[in-house]
Amino acid sequence: MQFFKTIRSCLTQITFANIYIGIAQGAFEAAKEYTTEKTRPWLTSGVDSANQDPYILQHYGDMWIDLQAATVLADRAGELLQVAWAKESKLTAQERGECAIAIATAKVAATKVGLDITSRMFEVMGARATAGQYRFDRYWLNLRTFSLHDPIDYKVRAVGNWALNGELPIPDFYS
């Protein structure tokens, strides 16, 4: 089997991973802008501004770390895809499979991190940010809609099968 012919699904999957990361980055930036301009510190925080509230800082730290981790995984998967693409007809089953595993890992991370950030952004902005006029819920809705296109449970299973049994995914439309 010529494995280069099966690389299209890898292109699609890394594209989805990067879309999810982009949505999460947009949500993070929107939350950051709102927090610095409109959010008030919690009344018992002992600080004068939300950008000094210790729990808001904790949430931003956690979201940033998770977002960076997902981005690095997607970048690494993209680099492996580029190497696979350059091999064309010389691409082996092992190389194609390792590329698919890296992409699946990135896509799962991007989905989980994206859904977390698009939900947790309200914790750093406060209740007023849920008002319909801001439409911050669009980040979660867009990511959730995209991510339901192909369930990550199957990606997690493929990665688990590889991690435990050393079995690479069989090339198909999804892997």
Backbone as ProteinMPNN parsed JSONL, in Angstrom:
{"seq_chain_A": "MQFFKTIRSCLTQITFANIYIGIAQGAFEAAKEYTTEKTRPWLTSGVDSANQDPYILQHYGDMWIDLQAATVLADRAGELLQVAWAKESKLTAQERGECAIAIATAKVAATKVGLDITSRMFEVMGARATAGQYRFDRYWLNLRTFSLHDPIDYKVRAVGNWALNGELPIPDFYS", "coords_chain_A": {"N_chain_A": [[0.849, -1.19, 0.0], [0.512, 2.178, -0.828], [1.301, 4.635, 1.304], [1.252, 7.386, 1.273], [-0.965, 8.182, -0.132], [-2.923, 8.125, 1.745], [-2.707, 10.291, 3.376], [-4.314, 12.501, 3.42], [-6.401, 12.515, 5.365], [-4.945, 13.002, 7.651], [-4.148, 15.635, 7.214], [-6.638, 16.912, 7.369], [-7.343, 16.373, 10.055], [-5.291, 17.657, 11.565], [-5.831, 20.221, 10.862], [-8.34, 20.627, 12.068], [-7.506, 20.431, 14.779], [-5.922, 22.736, 14.988], [-7.813, 24.71, 14.454], [-9.413, 24.458, 16.739], [-7.579, 25.204, 18.701], [-7.171, 27.834, 17.911], [-9.727, 28.929, 18.417], [-9.769, 28.645, 21.192], [-7.617, 30.311, 21.859], [-8.664, 32.758, 21.001], [-10.824, 32.993, 22.778], [-9.428, 33.142, 25.187], [-8.025, 35.571, 24.863], [-10.189, 37.362, 24.574], [-11.379, 37.076, 27.082], [-9.302, 37.992, 28.675], [-9.122, 40.695, 27.896], [-11.674, 41.602, 28.703], [-11.523, 41.059, 31.448], [-9.445, 42.775, 32.311], [-10.575, 45.241, 31.749], [-13.252, 45.322, 32.755], [-13.929, 43.491, 34.799], [-14.486, 43.034, 38.27], [-12.673, 42.776, 41.343], [-13.083, 40.006, 43.63], [-15.06, 40.497, 46.526], [-13.848, 39.753, 48.974], [-11.214, 39.496, 48.362], [-9.188, 41.253, 48.966], [-7.829, 42.968, 47.304], [-7.485, 45.705, 44.959], [-8.027, 45.587, 42.231], [-9.202, 43.46, 39.589], [-7.192, 42.247, 38.149], [-5.315, 41.66, 40.004], [-6.38, 39.879, 41.711], [-5.975, 36.947, 43.51], [-7.078, 34.416, 42.824], [-8.103, 34.776, 40.29], [-5.73, 35.251, 38.949], [-4.594, 32.724, 39.308], [-6.343, 31.121, 37.775], [-5.891, 32.23, 35.208], [-3.193, 31.572, 34.915], [-3.323, 28.739, 34.892], [-4.952, 28.337, 32.588], [-3.327, 29.475, 30.598], [-1.02, 27.843, 30.673], [-2.099, 25.34, 29.937], [-3.054, 25.979, 27.378], [-0.658, 26.582, 26.059], [0.58, 24.063, 26.142], [-1.147, 22.494, 24.516], [-0.786, 23.857, 22.129], [1.937, 23.41, 21.578], [1.9, 20.62, 21.223], [0.308, 20.49, 18.9], [1.935, 21.917, 17.119], [4.171, 20.225, 17.024], [2.984, 17.93, 15.918], [2.275, 18.999, 13.459], [4.808, 19.443, 12.384], [5.717, 16.779, 12.114], [3.858, 15.922, 10.253], [4.615, 17.5, 8.08], [7.126, 16.39, 7.504], [6.303, 13.806, 6.802], [4.761, 14.413, 4.565], [6.716, 15.39, 2.821], [8.055, 13.064, 2.167], [6.51, 11.709, 0.39], [5.834, 9.172, -1.909], [7.592, 7.499, -0.639], [6.89, 7.262, 1.952], [6.491, 5.4, 4.86], [4.511, 2.805, 6.478], [4.902, 2.859, 9.242], [5.918, 5.476, 9.675], [3.767, 7.005, 8.759], [1.79, 6.165, 10.543], [2.871, 6.994, 13.038], [2.785, 9.716, 12.641], [-0.005, 10.072, 12.478], [-0.723, 9.356, 15.091], [0.52, 11.393, 16.576], [-0.929, 13.568, 15.637], [-3.522, 12.858, 16.451], [-3.148, 12.938, 19.216], [-2.609, 15.672, 19.568], [-5.027, 16.735, 18.653], [-6.913, 15.756, 20.501], [-5.938, 16.943, 22.853], [-6.206, 19.663, 22.145], [-8.979, 19.831, 21.892], [-9.9, 19.199, 24.516], [-8.585, 21.174, 26.076], [-9.49, 23.48, 24.803], [-12.318, 23.351, 25.224], [-12.303, 23.508, 27.981], [-11.151, 26.071, 28.485], [-12.978, 27.763, 27.142], [-15.158, 27.416, 28.72], [-14.28, 28.004, 31.352], [-13.561, 30.639, 31.156], [-15.492, 32.366, 32.054], [-15.246, 32.277, 34.777], [-13.146, 33.955, 35.344], [-14.038, 36.338, 34.436], [-16.473, 36.969, 35.582], [-19.968, 37.203, 36.651], [-21.396, 39.16, 35.212], [-20.375, 38.999, 32.669], [-21.745, 37.037, 31.381], [-23.888, 38.113, 30.122], [-26.01, 38.448, 27.335], [-25.32, 40.396, 25.442], [-22.567, 40.396, 25.115], [-21.836, 37.98, 23.97], [-19.977, 35.959, 24.607], [-20.352, 33.286, 24.926], [-20.241, 32.191, 22.428], [-17.731, 31.2, 21.822], [-17.472, 28.755, 23.218], [-19.703, 27.427, 22.097], [-19.074, 27.349, 19.327], [-16.691, 25.823, 19.356], [-17.598, 23.456, 20.594], [-19.473, 22.584, 18.711], [-17.849, 22.159, 16.405], [-16.14, 20.183, 17.498], [-17.78, 18.005, 17.843], [-18.003, 16.948, 15.388], [-16.325, 14.802, 14.76], [-15.991, 12.412, 17.092], [-13.819, 12.644, 19.923], [-13.375, 10.462, 21.499], [-12.769, 8.21, 19.974], [-10.298, 8.897, 19.007], [-8.824, 8.99, 21.384], [-8.989, 6.308, 22.094], [-7.548, 5.145, 19.953], [-5.001, 6.239, 20.415], [-4.526, 5.158, 22.937], [-4.48, 2.41, 22.293], [-2.202, 2.332, 20.75], [-0.303, 3.265, 22.633], [-0.402, 1.273, 24.634], [-0.386, -1.223, 23.288], [1.206, -0.921, 21.094], [0.123, -0.694, 18.578], [-0.415, 0.825, 15.556], [-2.71, 3.256, 14.189], [-5.067, 2.199, 11.722], [-4.946, 3.385, 8.47], [-7.53, 5.549, 7.55], [-10.471, 7.491, 6.768], [-10.665, 8.943, 9.068], [-8.315, 8.756, 10.536]], "CA_chain_A": [[0.0, 0.0, 0.0], [1.241, 3.44, -0.816], [0.72, 5.325, 2.447], [1.095, 8.814, 1.006], [-2.344, 8.388, -0.604], [-3.818, 8.176, 2.906], [-2.289, 11.404, 4.238], [-5.338, 13.554, 3.421], [-7.117, 12.565, 6.641], [-4.052, 13.658, 8.619], [-4.263, 17.074, 6.96], [-7.922, 17.348, 7.911], [-7.337, 16.297, 11.515], [-4.432, 18.71, 12.142], [-6.557, 21.468, 10.641], [-9.302, 20.727, 13.164], [-6.772, 20.723, 16.025], [-5.511, 24.141, 14.977], [-9.025, 25.525, 14.592], [-9.792, 24.411, 18.152], [-6.613, 26.03, 19.433], [-7.472, 29.225, 17.568], [-10.919, 29.337, 19.163], [-9.356, 28.781, 22.593], [-6.809, 31.532, 21.954], [-9.584, 33.889, 20.9], [-11.558, 33.077, 24.043], [-8.482, 33.602, 26.202], [-7.783, 37.0, 24.638], [-11.423, 38.092, 24.887], [-11.512, 37.07, 28.548], [-8.245, 38.86, 29.209], [-9.535, 42.085, 27.667], [-12.812, 41.885, 29.575], [-11.053, 41.05, 32.846], [-8.671, 43.985, 32.614], [-11.385, 46.446, 31.585], [-14.565, 45.358, 33.392], [-14.114, 42.6, 35.949], [-14.173, 43.56, 39.603], [-12.135, 41.725, 42.227], [-14.032, 39.472, 44.595], [-15.103, 41.423, 47.661], [-12.945, 39.357, 50.066], [-9.877, 39.218, 47.816], [-8.208, 42.151, 49.569], [-7.113, 43.724, 46.28], [-8.282, 46.772, 44.355], [-8.383, 45.333, 40.833], [-9.34, 42.042, 39.25], [-5.933, 41.688, 37.649], [-4.488, 41.299, 41.154], [-7.104, 38.874, 42.484], [-5.139, 35.752, 43.463], [-7.719, 33.291, 42.147], [-8.15, 35.111, 38.862], [-4.371, 34.991, 38.465], [-4.443, 31.261, 39.269], [-7.07, 30.622, 36.597], [-5.165, 32.632, 33.992], [-1.984, 30.758, 34.834], [-3.708, 27.394, 34.459], [-5.407, 28.366, 31.195], [-2.177, 29.753, 29.736], [-0.174, 26.645, 30.627], [-2.804, 24.341, 29.133], [-3.081, 26.44, 25.989], [0.687, 26.415, 25.505], [0.818, 22.633, 25.959], [-1.894, 22.065, 23.331], [-0.15, 24.482, 20.968], [3.194, 22.692, 21.313], [1.539, 19.325, 20.647], [-0.138, 20.707, 17.52], [3.109, 22.294, 16.322], [4.968, 19.001, 16.827], [2.249, 17.101, 14.961], [2.41, 19.657, 12.16], [6.167, 19.174, 11.884], [5.742, 15.386, 11.66], [3.08, 15.873, 9.02], [5.44, 18.079, 7.019], [8.129, 15.374, 7.162], [5.586, 12.747, 6.087], [4.377, 14.967, 3.259], [7.922, 15.488, 1.983], [8.485, 11.718, 1.756], [5.603, 11.287, -0.682], [5.662, 7.73, -2.103], [8.526, 6.77, 0.226], [6.327, 7.246, 3.292], [6.243, 4.042, 5.344], [3.365, 2.623, 7.364], [5.318, 3.295, 10.568], [5.996, 6.945, 9.677], [2.412, 7.524, 8.616], [1.113, 5.867, 11.797], [3.394, 7.88, 14.079], [2.228, 11.039, 12.332], [-1.418, 10.037, 12.851], [-0.795, 9.34, 16.565], [0.858, 12.749, 17.039], [-2.062, 14.428, 15.303], [-4.623, 12.49, 17.347], [-2.797, 13.461, 20.539], [-2.797, 17.125, 19.511], [-6.446, 17.055, 18.499], [-7.566, 15.497, 21.782], [-5.513, 18.005, 23.778], [-6.815, 20.92, 21.71], [-10.4, 19.76, 22.21], [-10.083, 19.277, 25.971], [-8.144, 22.491, 26.543], [-10.408, 24.477, 24.251], [-13.587, 23.319, 25.941], [-12.049, 23.987, 29.337], [-10.953, 27.523, 28.477], [-14.209, 28.445, 26.741], [-16.076, 27.334, 29.864], [-13.696, 28.649, 32.531], [-13.345, 32.065, 30.94], [-16.468, 33.102, 32.848], [-14.759, 32.332, 36.156], [-12.234, 35.098, 35.484], [-14.721, 37.565, 34.011], [-17.578, 37.262, 36.487], [-21.339, 36.943, 36.219], [-21.868, 40.141, 34.217], [-19.873, 38.612, 31.345], [-22.67, 36.091, 30.752], [-24.943, 38.868, 29.438], [-26.092, 38.144, 25.908], [-24.72, 41.432, 24.595], [-21.144, 40.123, 24.881], [-21.746, 36.786, 23.124], [-18.8, 35.153, 24.935], [-20.715, 31.879, 24.799], [-19.989, 31.735, 21.064], [-16.488, 30.438, 21.781], [-17.789, 27.384, 23.609], [-20.639, 26.859, 21.135], [-18.357, 27.043, 18.089], [-15.769, 24.712, 19.589], [-18.374, 22.244, 20.857], [-20.053, 22.156, 17.441], [-16.753, 21.586, 15.62], [-15.565, 18.983, 18.104], [-18.711, 16.892, 17.708], [-17.892, 16.472, 14.005], [-15.797, 13.442, 14.909], [-15.767, 12.305, 18.537], [-12.435, 12.39, 20.332], [-13.264, 9.155, 22.157], [-12.111, 7.286, 19.055], [-8.886, 9.307, 18.978], [-8.231, 8.546, 22.643], [-8.865, 4.853, 21.99], [-6.439, 4.845, 19.036], [-3.754, 6.567, 21.109], [-4.371, 4.149, 23.982], [-4.097, 1.155, 21.657], [-0.801, 2.487, 20.367], [0.519, 3.388, 23.839], [-0.374, 0.016, 25.371], [-0.145, -2.402, 22.454], [2.11, -0.616, 19.982], [-0.592, -0.799, 17.304], [-0.68, 2.106, 14.898], [-4.058, 3.272, 13.589], [-5.209, 1.828, 10.318], [-5.321, 4.593, 7.717], [-8.887, 5.683, 7.056], [-10.874, 8.897, 6.649], [-10.612, 9.573, 10.382], [-6.981, 8.704, 11.141]], "C_chain_A": [[0.881, 1.235, 0.0], [0.572, 4.339, 0.232], [0.548, 6.821, 2.233], [-0.331, 9.124, 0.545], [-3.322, 8.557, 0.555], [-3.567, 9.393, 3.795], [-3.348, 12.507, 4.336], [-6.067, 13.659, 4.762], [-6.257, 13.198, 7.736], [-4.103, 15.175, 8.459], [-5.544, 17.634, 7.56], [-7.886, 17.406, 9.433], [-6.448, 17.367, 12.15], [-5.076, 20.074, 11.934], [-7.586, 21.675, 11.754], [-8.6, 21.092, 14.473], [-6.392, 22.195, 16.091], [-6.697, 25.092, 15.029], [-9.432, 25.588, 16.057], [-8.856, 25.275, 18.996], [-6.873, 27.509, 19.152], [-8.698, 29.749, 18.301], [-10.552, 29.558, 20.627], [-8.506, 30.033, 22.796], [-7.68, 32.777, 21.878], [-10.371, 34.089, 22.184], [-10.654, 33.62, 25.145], [-8.249, 35.108, 26.072], [-9.009, 37.845, 24.952], [-11.632, 38.18, 26.394], [-10.498, 38.011, 29.179], [-8.632, 40.335, 29.063], [-10.685, 42.469, 28.605], [-12.356, 41.984, 31.034], [-10.322, 42.341, 33.19], [-9.513, 45.25, 32.542], [-12.64, 46.491, 32.466], [-14.718, 44.511, 34.648], [-13.704, 43.281, 37.24], [-13.568, 42.438, 40.442], [-13.226, 41.23, 43.175], [-13.942, 40.287, 45.87], [-14.182, 41.03, 48.818], [-11.516, 39.096, 49.592], [-8.792, 40.088, 48.44], [-7.392, 42.944, 48.569], [-8.064, 44.723, 45.628], [-8.719, 46.499, 42.917], [-8.385, 43.828, 40.556], [-8.027, 41.441, 38.776], [-4.917, 41.424, 38.757], [-5.155, 40.245, 42.042], [-6.342, 37.544, 42.378], [-5.775, 34.57, 42.732], [-7.883, 33.544, 40.653], [-6.776, 34.859, 38.248], [-4.122, 33.489, 38.339], [-5.125, 30.682, 38.03], [-6.35, 30.99, 35.297], [-3.884, 31.833, 33.825], [-2.3, 29.362, 34.328], [-4.129, 27.379, 32.984], [-4.239, 28.576, 30.237], [-1.302, 28.513, 29.573], [-0.815, 25.578, 29.744], [-2.825, 24.72, 27.659], [-1.716, 26.283, 25.331], [0.987, 24.944, 25.239], [0.106, 22.123, 24.702], [-1.255, 22.627, 22.059], [1.134, 23.759, 20.596], [2.908, 21.318, 20.702], [1.103, 19.471, 19.186], [1.03, 21.097, 16.62], [3.973, 21.067, 16.009], [4.292, 18.09, 15.802], [2.35, 17.684, 13.553], [3.784, 19.429, 11.544], [6.289, 17.737, 11.384], [4.958, 15.217, 10.362], [3.877, 16.434, 7.853], [6.505, 17.083, 6.56], [7.469, 14.248, 6.364], [5.212, 13.2, 4.677], [5.576, 15.0, 2.309], [8.385, 14.126, 1.477], [7.677, 11.192, 0.578], [5.514, 9.765, -0.772], [6.61, 6.884, -1.251], [8.035, 6.692, 1.677], [5.994, 5.808, 3.699], [5.002, 4.005, 6.23], [3.697, 3.126, 8.767], [5.338, 4.825, 10.658], [4.602, 7.572, 9.601], [1.634, 7.328, 9.921], [1.572, 6.76, 12.932], [2.894, 9.309, 13.888], [0.765, 11.1, 12.777], [-1.59, 10.049, 14.371], [-0.491, 10.732, 17.124], [-0.298, 13.705, 16.775], [-3.254, 14.125, 16.209], [-4.377, 13.042, 18.743], [-3.044, 14.965, 20.593], [-4.273, 17.492, 19.438], [-7.204, 16.836, 19.8], [-7.212, 16.6, 22.784], [-6.172, 19.329, 23.421], [-8.302, 20.956, 22.053], [-10.628, 19.96, 23.703], [-9.717, 20.656, 26.509], [-9.102, 23.574, 26.049], [-11.734, 24.517, 24.973], [-13.428, 23.815, 27.37], [-11.934, 25.515, 29.366], [-12.243, 28.253, 28.123], [-15.296, 28.346, 27.803], [-15.561, 28.145, 31.049], [-13.489, 30.147, 32.358], [-14.315, 32.904, 31.769], [-16.048, 33.213, 34.311], [-13.829, 33.522, 36.379], [-12.894, 36.415, 35.101], [-15.85, 37.956, 34.947], [-18.936, 37.118, 35.826], [-21.818, 37.913, 35.139], [-21.445, 39.762, 32.8], [-20.789, 37.609, 30.643], [-23.806, 36.792, 30.017], [-24.861, 38.62, 27.93], [-25.412, 39.151, 25.006], [-23.261, 41.147, 24.262], [-20.911, 38.924, 23.97], [-20.49, 35.948, 23.389], [-19.093, 33.654, 24.828], [-20.442, 31.326, 23.403], [-18.704, 30.917, 20.971], [-16.748, 28.977, 22.125], [-18.671, 26.727, 22.556], [-19.929, 26.471, 19.838], [-17.429, 25.844, 18.261], [-16.528, 23.404, 19.81], [-18.952, 21.697, 19.566], [-19.0, 21.508, 16.561], [-16.314, 20.241, 16.179], [-16.499, 17.778, 18.044], [-18.698, 16.296, 16.296], [-17.341, 15.047, 13.957], [-15.324, 13.28, 16.352], [-14.328, 11.961, 18.904], [-12.279, 11.062, 21.054], [-12.526, 8.154, 21.27], [-10.626, 7.622, 18.908], [-8.173, 8.809, 20.234], [-8.018, 7.029, 22.612], [-7.693, 4.478, 21.085], [-5.09, 5.125, 19.695], [-3.491, 5.538, 22.21], [-3.927, 2.809, 23.421], [-2.632, 1.191, 21.216], [0.102, 2.496, 21.61], [0.659, 2.051, 24.569], [0.1, -1.153, 24.514], [0.804, -2.17, 21.284], [1.456, -0.696, 18.617], [-0.896, 0.588, 16.747], [-2.078, 2.087, 14.301], [-4.024, 2.874, 12.124], [-5.637, 3.078, 9.554], [-6.765, 4.518, 7.23], [-9.224, 7.176, 7.013], [-10.686, 9.666, 7.946], [-9.208, 9.6, 10.994], [-5.868, 8.915, 10.143]], "O_chain_A": [[1.865, 1.319, 0.735], [-0.577, 4.75, 0.067], [-0.228, 7.46, 2.945], [-0.844, 10.212, 0.806], [-4.424, 9.072, 0.369], [-4.164, 9.504, 4.865], [-3.286, 13.349, 5.232], [-6.325, 14.762, 5.243], [-6.777, 13.852, 8.639], [-4.102, 15.91, 9.446], [-5.538, 18.697, 8.181], [-8.346, 18.378, 10.031], [-6.818, 17.932, 13.179], [-4.887, 20.982, 12.744], [-7.69, 22.766, 12.315], [-9.062, 21.976, 15.195], [-6.527, 22.827, 17.139], [-6.588, 26.178, 15.598], [-9.761, 26.661, 16.562], [-9.299, 25.989, 19.896], [-6.801, 28.338, 20.06], [-8.705, 30.892, 18.758], [-10.973, 30.543, 21.233], [-8.66, 30.735, 23.795], [-7.457, 33.741, 22.611], [-10.565, 35.22, 22.63], [-11.073, 34.46, 25.941], [-8.276, 35.831, 27.068], [-8.888, 38.924, 25.532], [-12.015, 39.227, 26.917], [-10.818, 38.741, 30.117], [-8.484, 41.12, 29.999], [-10.663, 43.533, 29.223], [-12.762, 42.892, 31.758], [-10.557, 42.931, 34.245], [-9.197, 46.237, 33.207], [-13.056, 47.571, 32.885], [-15.573, 44.807, 35.482], [-12.71, 44.005, 37.296], [-13.921, 41.272, 40.264], [-14.173, 41.955, 43.479], [-12.855, 40.722, 46.254], [-13.77, 41.904, 49.58], [-10.703, 38.542, 50.332], [-7.619, 39.716, 48.448], [-6.373, 43.533, 48.93], [-9.284, 44.601, 45.732], [-9.672, 47.109, 42.433], [-7.677, 43.049, 41.194], [-7.778, 40.253, 38.98], [-3.79, 41.013, 38.484], [-4.558, 39.776, 43.011], [-6.092, 37.066, 41.271], [-5.068, 33.799, 42.083], [-7.808, 32.614, 39.85], [-6.675, 34.313, 37.149], [-3.51, 33.037, 37.371], [-4.549, 29.853, 37.326], [-6.218, 30.161, 34.397], [-3.529, 31.456, 32.709], [-1.621, 28.855, 33.435], [-3.707, 26.507, 32.224], [-4.166, 27.934, 29.189], [-0.894, 28.177, 28.461], [-0.146, 24.982, 28.9], [-2.635, 23.867, 26.792], [-1.631, 25.892, 24.166], [1.586, 24.612, 24.217], [0.703, 21.396, 23.909], [-1.194, 21.946, 21.036], [1.389, 23.52, 19.415], [3.594, 20.898, 19.771], [1.487, 18.666, 18.337], [1.104, 20.649, 15.476], [4.444, 20.893, 14.885], [4.955, 17.543, 14.922], [2.492, 16.949, 12.576], [3.91, 19.245, 10.333], [6.898, 17.497, 10.341], [5.357, 14.455, 9.482], [3.818, 15.893, 6.749], [6.755, 16.949, 5.362], [8.02, 13.791, 5.363], [5.341, 12.44, 3.717], [5.45, 14.672, 1.129], [9.05, 14.054, 0.444], [8.139, 10.312, -0.149], [5.147, 9.123, 0.213], [6.434, 5.669, -1.158], [8.709, 6.112, 2.529], [5.304, 5.091, 2.974], [4.509, 5.042, 6.673], [2.857, 3.754, 9.412], [4.825, 5.397, 11.62], [4.306, 8.545, 10.294], [0.904, 8.221, 10.352], [0.749, 7.238, 13.713], [2.617, 10.016, 14.856], [0.347, 12.083, 13.39], [-2.51, 10.687, 14.881], [-1.17, 11.195, 18.04], [-0.605, 14.557, 17.609], [-3.921, 15.045, 16.682], [-5.295, 13.557, 19.381], [-3.623, 15.47, 21.556], [-4.717, 18.442, 20.083], [-8.053, 17.65, 20.164], [-8.086, 17.124, 23.475], [-6.648, 20.041, 24.305], [-8.823, 21.995, 22.459], [-11.445, 20.787, 24.11], [-10.457, 21.235, 27.305], [-9.473, 24.475, 26.801], [-12.229, 25.595, 25.303], [-14.322, 24.47, 27.907], [-12.566, 26.167, 30.197], [-12.567, 29.263, 28.747], [-16.254, 29.118, 27.782], [-16.318, 28.887, 31.676], [-13.262, 30.851, 33.342], [-13.993, 34.031, 32.146], [-16.455, 34.146, 35.004], [-13.739, 34.036, 37.494], [-12.37, 37.486, 35.406], [-16.155, 39.139, 35.094], [-19.044, 36.938, 34.614], [-22.568, 37.521, 34.246], [-22.093, 40.165, 31.834], [-20.632, 37.357, 29.448], [-24.608, 36.133, 29.355], [-23.778, 38.591, 27.344], [-24.97, 38.799, 23.913], [-22.764, 41.607, 23.234], [-19.898, 38.861, 23.274], [-19.992, 35.292, 22.474], [-18.176, 32.851, 24.658], [-20.414, 30.109, 23.219], [-18.601, 30.029, 20.125], [-16.304, 28.073, 21.417], [-18.416, 25.59, 22.161], [-20.159, 25.384, 19.307], [-17.388, 24.956, 17.41], [-16.145, 22.364, 19.275], [-18.932, 20.488, 19.339], [-19.225, 20.423, 16.023], [-16.136, 19.277, 15.435], [-16.046, 16.642, 18.182], [-19.315, 15.26, 16.048], [-17.831, 14.201, 13.208], [-14.371, 13.933, 16.778], [-13.701, 11.103, 18.282], [-11.157, 10.579, 21.209], [-11.746, 7.341, 21.766], [-9.8, 6.732, 18.708], [-7.065, 8.277, 20.163], [-6.982, 6.534, 23.056], [-6.922, 3.579, 21.421], [-4.149, 4.345, 19.552], [-2.356, 5.099, 22.391], [-3.082, 2.14, 24.017], [-1.922, 0.189, 21.306], [1.134, 1.827, 21.642], [1.738, 1.736, 25.07], [0.896, -1.976, 24.966], [1.163, -3.106, 20.57], [2.149, -0.759, 17.601], [-1.55, 1.407, 17.392], [-2.584, 1.023, 13.943], [-3.079, 3.175, 11.395], [-6.586, 3.754, 9.95], [-7.168, 3.55, 6.584], [-8.347, 8.019, 7.203], [-10.562, 10.891, 7.937], [-8.951, 10.403, 11.892], [-4.694, 8.897, 10.514]]}, "name": "protein", "num_of_chains": 1, "seq": "MQFFKTIRSCLTQITFANIYIGIAQGAFEAAKEYTTEKTRPWLTSGVDSANQDPYILQHYGDMWIDLQAATVLADRAGELLQVAWAKESKLTAQERGECAIAIATAKVAATKVGLDITSRMFEVMGARATAGQYRFDRYWLNLRTFSLHDPIDYKVRAVGNWALNGELPIPDFYS"}
